[in-house]
Structures are given as structure tokens and as C-alpha cells.
Amino acid sequence: MRIKYLLFIGLGLVLFSLGLRVFGVEWYYFILIPGITLKVIYLVIGLLNGTLAAGRYLALLFVGIGMVGAGGYLKNVLPDEGPGFWMMMTGFLLKGISIVLMVVVGRRRRLQTERVMES
């Protein structure tokens, strides 16, 4: 099985669980947790075998994770849910951008390495 399928299946499960959450299904987290797990497995395998770029993109990922957690905390603490909501959404966006950059830059570096090895 190709490693990309882990990412796409994980993203599909996460989006499906968010749809269940929107429609008020209480057991959505039974689908959300495996989806997140598949995405984490994809990231770990990709970082270990060198197909994903690490460094600053991994730092962006962790900043996004922290923003989502902090936004969730702010939503519960503050009487106005606006700042927490926007912090969470910005964290989700930052996480998505960092994963895309990890894939694109990792692919570019791998292609450059293959060209050097062929020469």
C-alpha cells in the first residue's frame, strides 16, 4: 500500500467525522480518532524515510497544533467564542499548509537527489 493512501484515508475520515459532528451525531469521535491517527502515521513514516521535508515545516505543524489547543481552551474560558474560534481555524489552516509544504518540498528534494545520483 502506498503511503499517500494513509493521508487521504485519514483526511477523508476526519472530514466525514466533522460532517457527523455538524449534524449532531454524538459518536463522531470514533471516526475522528482513527483519521487523526492515520495522518500522524503518514507524517511519522514520511519523516523517517525522508519523503517529507522536516525542519521549519514540522515547526509550523506544531505551532498549528498548539493554536488549535489554545483556541479550544479560549472557547471554553472566554464568554465570547469569537477569539477562540478564529484561533482554532487559523491553527487548522496552518496545519494544512505545513503538511502541503512538507509534501511538496520533500518531493522536490527527492527529485533533485535522484537527478544528482543519475549524473
Accessible surface in RSA format (square Angstrom, percent):
REM  Atomic radii and reference values for relative SASA: ProtOr
REM  Chains: A
REM  Algorithm: Lee & Richards
REM  Probe-radius: 1.40
REM  Slices: 20
REM RES _ NUM      All-atoms   Total-Side   Main-Chain    Non-polar    All polar
REM                ABS   REL    ABS   REL    ABS   REL    ABS   REL    ABS   REL
RES MET A   1   175.33  90.8  86.19  57.0  89.14 212.2  69.59  59.2 105.74 140.1
RES ARG A   2   147.25  61.8 140.93  71.8   6.32  15.0  56.96  77.8  90.29  54.7
RES ILE A   3    44.20  25.2  37.38  27.9   6.82  16.4  40.67  29.3   3.53   9.6
RES LYS A   4    70.37  34.3  70.37  43.2   0.00   0.0  39.61  35.6  30.76  32.8
RES TYR A   5   113.25  52.9 113.20  64.4   0.04   0.1  70.89  53.3  42.36  52.2
RES LEU A   6    23.82  13.3  23.82  17.0   0.00   0.0  23.82  16.7   0.00   0.0
RES LEU A   7    15.45   8.6  15.45  11.1   0.00   0.0  15.45  10.8   0.00   0.0
RES PHE A   8   119.43  59.8 110.46  68.4   8.97  23.3 111.30  67.5   8.13  23.3
RES ILE A   9    85.01  48.4  78.24  58.3   6.77  16.3  84.30  60.7   0.71   1.9
RES GLY A  10     0.00   0.0   0.00   N/A   0.00   0.0   0.00   0.0   0.00   0.0
RES LEU A  11    66.29  36.9  66.25  47.4   0.04   0.1  66.25  46.5   0.04   0.1
RES GLY A  12    37.61  46.4   0.00   N/A  37.61  46.4  32.54  89.3   5.07  11.4
RES LEU A  13    53.22  29.6  52.24  37.4   0.98   2.5  52.40  36.8   0.83   2.2
RES VAL A  14    18.67  12.3  18.67  16.9   0.00   0.0  18.67  16.2   0.00   0.0
RES LEU A  15   121.48  67.7 112.62  80.6   8.86  22.3 112.99  79.3   8.49  22.9
RES PHE A  16   113.04  56.6 105.51  65.4   7.53  19.6 112.37  68.1   0.66   1.9
RES SER A  17     0.00   0.0   0.00   0.0   0.00   0.0   0.00   0.0   0.00   0.0
RES LEU A  18    85.11  47.4  84.62  60.5   0.49   1.2  84.77  59.5   0.34   0.9
RES GLY A  19    27.78  34.3   0.00   N/A  27.78  34.3  26.85  73.7   0.93   2.1
RES LEU A  20    26.39  14.7  25.57  18.3   0.81   2.0  25.58  18.0   0.81   2.2
RES ARG A  21   132.30  55.5 125.65  64.1   6.64  15.8  19.88  27.2 112.41  68.1
RES VAL A  22   120.55  79.3  89.13  80.7  31.42  75.7  96.26  83.6  24.29  65.9
RES PHE A  23   172.63  86.4 141.25  87.5  31.39  81.7 146.49  88.8  26.14  74.8
RES GLY A  24    49.05  60.5   0.00   N/A  49.05  60.5  31.46  86.3  17.59  39.4
RES VAL A  25    39.21  25.8  31.76  28.8   7.45  18.0  37.03  32.2   2.17   5.9
RES GLU A  26   135.16  77.6 129.00  97.6   6.16  14.7  61.82 119.6  73.34  59.9
RES TRP A  27   128.93  51.7 127.78  61.9   1.14   2.7 107.12  57.1  21.81  35.4
RES TYR A  28    47.22  22.0  47.22  26.9   0.00   0.0  13.18   9.9  34.04  42.0
RES TYR A  29    99.17  46.3  99.17  56.4   0.00   0.0  61.40  46.1  37.77  46.6
RES PHE A  30   132.98  66.5 119.88  74.3  13.10  34.1 121.95  73.9  11.03  31.6
RES ILE A  31    31.48  17.9  29.90  22.3   1.58   3.8  31.48  22.7   0.00   0.0
RES LEU A  32    36.60  20.4  36.60  26.2   0.00   0.0  36.60  25.7   0.00   0.0
RES ILE A  33   104.93  59.7 104.07  77.5   0.86   2.1 104.80  75.5   0.13   0.3
RES PRO A  34    58.21  42.4  53.36  48.6   4.86  17.7  58.01  47.9   0.20   1.3
RES GLY A  35     0.00   0.0   0.00   N/A   0.00   0.0   0.00   0.0   0.00   0.0
RES ILE A  36    77.92  44.3  77.92  58.1   0.00   0.0  77.92  56.1   0.00   0.0
RES THR A  37    63.41  45.1  60.36  61.2   3.04   7.3  48.10  64.6  15.31  23.1
RES LEU A  38    39.11  21.8  39.11  28.0   0.00   0.0  39.11  27.5   0.00   0.0
RES LYS A  39    30.41  14.8  30.41  18.7   0.00   0.0  11.34  10.2  19.07  20.3
RES VAL A  40    76.10  50.1  76.10  68.9   0.00   0.0  76.10  66.1   0.00   0.0
RES ILE A  41    68.94  39.2  67.06  50.0   1.88   4.5  68.94  49.6   0.00   0.0
RES TYR A  42     8.62   4.0   8.62   4.9   0.00   0.0   1.70   1.3   6.91   8.5
RES LEU A  43    15.00   8.4  15.00  10.7   0.00   0.0  15.00  10.5   0.00   0.0
RES VAL A  44    73.43  48.3  71.89  65.1   1.54   3.7  73.40  63.8   0.03   0.1
RES ILE A  45    71.55  40.7  70.27  52.4   1.28   3.1  71.39  51.4   0.16   0.4
RES GLY A  46     0.07   0.1   0.00   N/A   0.07   0.1   0.07   0.2   0.00   0.0
RES LEU A  47    49.23  27.4  28.70  20.5  20.53  51.6  28.73  20.2  20.50  55.2
RES LEU A  48   148.69  82.8 116.56  83.4  32.13  80.8 118.46  83.2  30.23  81.4
RES ASN A  49    89.60  61.8  54.57  52.7  35.02  84.3  41.03  98.8  48.56  46.9
RES GLY A  50    50.28  62.0   0.00   N/A  50.28  62.0  29.72  81.6  20.56  46.1
RES THR A  51    38.83  27.6  36.05  36.6   2.77   6.6  33.72  45.3   5.10   7.7
RES LEU A  52    11.69   6.5   2.99   2.1   8.69  21.9   2.99   2.1   8.69  23.4
RES ALA A  53     3.89   3.6   0.00   0.0   3.89   8.8   3.89   5.5   0.00   0.0
RES ALA A  54    46.02  42.3  36.80  56.8   9.22  21.0  38.10  53.7   7.92  21.0
RES GLY A  55    53.34  65.8   0.00   N/A  53.34  65.8  43.33 118.9  10.01  22.4
RES ARG A  56   166.74  70.0 154.69  78.9  12.05  28.7  62.83  85.9 103.91  63.0
RES TYR A  57    26.93  12.6  26.93  15.3   0.00   0.0   7.28   5.5  19.65  24.2
RES LEU A  58    45.59  25.4  45.59  32.6   0.00   0.0  45.59  32.0   0.00   0.0
RES ALA A  59    53.77  49.4  47.32  73.0   6.45  14.7  52.53  74.0   1.25   3.3
RES LEU A  60    56.52  31.5  55.85  40.0   0.67   1.7  56.19  39.5   0.33   0.9
RES LEU A  61     9.90   5.5   9.90   7.1   0.00   0.0   9.90   7.0   0.00   0.0
RES PHE A  62   122.86  61.5 114.67  71.0   8.19  21.3 114.98  69.7   7.89  22.6
RES VAL A  63    79.69  52.4  73.12  66.2   6.57  15.8  78.57  68.3   1.12   3.0
RES GLY A  64     0.00   0.0   0.00   N/A   0.00   0.0   0.00   0.0   0.00   0.0
RES ILE A  65    82.96  47.2  79.28  59.1   3.68   8.9  79.72  57.4   3.24   8.8
RES GLY A  66    42.01  51.8   0.00   N/A  42.01  51.8  36.89 101.2   5.12  11.5
RES MET A  67    43.23  22.4  41.42  27.4   1.81   4.3  33.94  28.9   9.29  12.3
RES VAL A  68    25.73  16.9  24.59  22.3   1.14   2.7  24.59  21.4   1.14   3.1
RES GLY A  69    46.68  57.6   0.00   N/A  46.68  57.6  38.56 105.8   8.12  18.2
RES ALA A  70    41.81  38.4  32.75  50.5   9.06  20.6  39.57  55.7   2.24   5.9
RES GLY A  71     0.00   0.0   0.00   N/A   0.00   0.0   0.00   0.0   0.00   0.0
RES GLY A  72    21.19  26.1   0.00   N/A  21.19  26.1  20.19  55.4   1.00   2.2
RES TYR A  73   143.10  66.8 136.82  77.8   6.28  16.3 102.35  76.9  40.76  50.2
RES LEU A  74    50.83  28.3  50.83  36.4   0.00   0.0  50.83  35.7   0.00   0.0
RES LYS A  75    66.54  32.5  58.30  35.8   8.24  19.6  17.51  15.8  49.03  52.2
RES ASN A  76   132.38  91.3  98.55  95.2  33.83  81.5  25.60  61.6 106.78 103.2
RES VAL A  77    81.28  53.5  54.54  49.4  26.74  64.4  59.21  51.4  22.07  59.9
RES LEU A  78    66.66  37.1  60.58  43.3   6.08  15.3  60.58  42.5   6.07  16.3
RES PRO A  79   138.00 100.6  97.85  89.2  40.14 145.9 111.14  91.8  26.85 166.9
RES ASP A  80    93.17  65.3  87.96  87.5   5.21  12.3  36.05  84.8  57.12  57.0
RES GLU A  81   103.32  59.3 100.45  76.0   2.87   6.8  26.44  51.1  76.88  62.8
RES GLY A  82    25.38  31.3   0.00   N/A  25.38  31.3  23.50  64.5   1.88   4.2
RES PRO A  83    66.89  48.8  54.24  49.4  12.65  46.0  63.03  52.0   3.87  24.0
RES GLY A  84     0.04   0.1   0.00   N/A   0.04   0.1   0.00   0.0   0.04   0.1
RES PHE A  85    80.43  40.2  80.43  49.8   0.00   0.0  80.43  48.8   0.00   0.0
RES TRP A  86   166.06  66.6 165.70  80.2   0.36   0.9 142.49  76.0  23.57  38.2
RES MET A  87    65.91  34.1  60.14  39.8   5.77  13.7  64.40  54.8   1.51   2.0
RES MET A  88    35.39  18.3  35.39  23.4   0.00   0.0  34.16  29.0   1.22   1.6
RES MET A  89    73.39  38.0  68.35  45.2   5.04  12.0  40.55  34.5  32.84  43.5
RES THR A  90    65.48  46.6  62.17  63.0   3.31   7.9  43.61  58.6  21.87  33.1
RES GLY A  91     0.00   0.0   0.00   N/A   0.00   0.0   0.00   0.0   0.00   0.0
RES PHE A  92    90.00  45.0  81.49  50.5   8.51  22.1  81.79  49.6   8.21  23.5
RES LEU A  93   115.97  64.6 109.73  78.5   6.24  15.7 115.46  81.1   0.51   1.4
RES LEU A  94    38.36  21.4  37.21  26.6   1.15   2.9  38.08  26.7   0.28   0.8
RES LYS A  95    41.27  20.1  41.27  25.3   0.00   0.0  14.01  12.6  27.26  29.0
RES GLY A  96    34.80  42.9   0.00   N/A  34.80  42.9  33.79  92.7   1.00   2.2
RES ILE A  97    78.54  44.7  76.09  56.7   2.45   5.9  77.85  56.1   0.69   1.9
RES SER A  98     0.00   0.0   0.00   0.0   0.00   0.0   0.00   0.0   0.00   0.0
RES ILE A  99    19.88  11.3  19.88  14.8   0.00   0.0  19.88  14.3   0.00   0.0
RES VAL A 100    91.25  60.0  89.00  80.6   2.25   5.4  91.25  79.3   0.00   0.0
RES LEU A 101    60.41  33.6  60.41  43.2   0.00   0.0  60.41  42.4   0.00   0.0
RES MET A 102     0.08   0.0   0.08   0.1   0.00   0.0   0.08   0.1   0.00   0.0
RES VAL A 103    27.63  18.2  26.57  24.1   1.06   2.6  26.76  23.3   0.87   2.4
RES VAL A 104    62.19  40.9  59.89  54.2   2.31   5.6  60.97  53.0   1.22   3.3
RES VAL A 105    15.20  10.0  15.20  13.8   0.00   0.0  15.20  13.2   0.00   0.0
RES GLY A 106     2.64   3.3   0.00   N/A   2.64   3.3   1.92   5.3   0.71   1.6
RES ARG A 107    87.90  36.9  87.81  44.8   0.10   0.2  33.50  45.8  54.40  33.0
RES ARG A 108   129.66  54.4 127.10  64.8   2.55   6.1  44.30  60.5  85.36  51.7
RES ARG A 109   118.50  49.8 116.79  59.5   1.71   4.1  49.38  67.5  69.12  41.9
RES ARG A 110    87.05  36.5  81.26  41.4   5.79  13.8  42.25  57.7  44.80  27.1
RES LEU A 111    81.40  45.3  80.65  57.7   0.75   1.9  80.65  56.6   0.75   2.0
RES GLN A 112    89.04  49.8  87.66  64.1   1.38   3.3  23.34  49.7  65.71  49.8
RES THR A 113    79.28  56.4  75.13  76.2   4.15   9.9  55.18  74.1  24.10  36.4
RES GLU A 114    84.21  48.3  81.64  61.8   2.57   6.1  34.77  67.3  49.44  40.4
RES ARG A 115   149.78  62.9 147.10  75.0   2.68   6.4  65.90  90.1  83.88  50.8
RES VAL A 116   109.10  71.8  99.23  89.8   9.87  23.8 101.99  88.6   7.11  19.3
RES MET A 117   149.35  77.3 121.24  80.2  28.11  66.9  98.70  83.9  50.65  67.1
RES GLU A 118   147.38  84.6 109.70  83.0  37.67  89.7  48.21  93.2  99.17  81.0
RES SER A 119   128.39 108.5  62.87  83.9  65.52 150.9  70.35 149.8  58.05  81.3
END  Absolute sums over single chains surface
CHAIN  1 A     8087.3       6942.1       1145.2       5864.7       2222.6
END  Absolute sums over all chains
TOTAL          8087.3       6942.1       1145.2       5864.7       2222.6
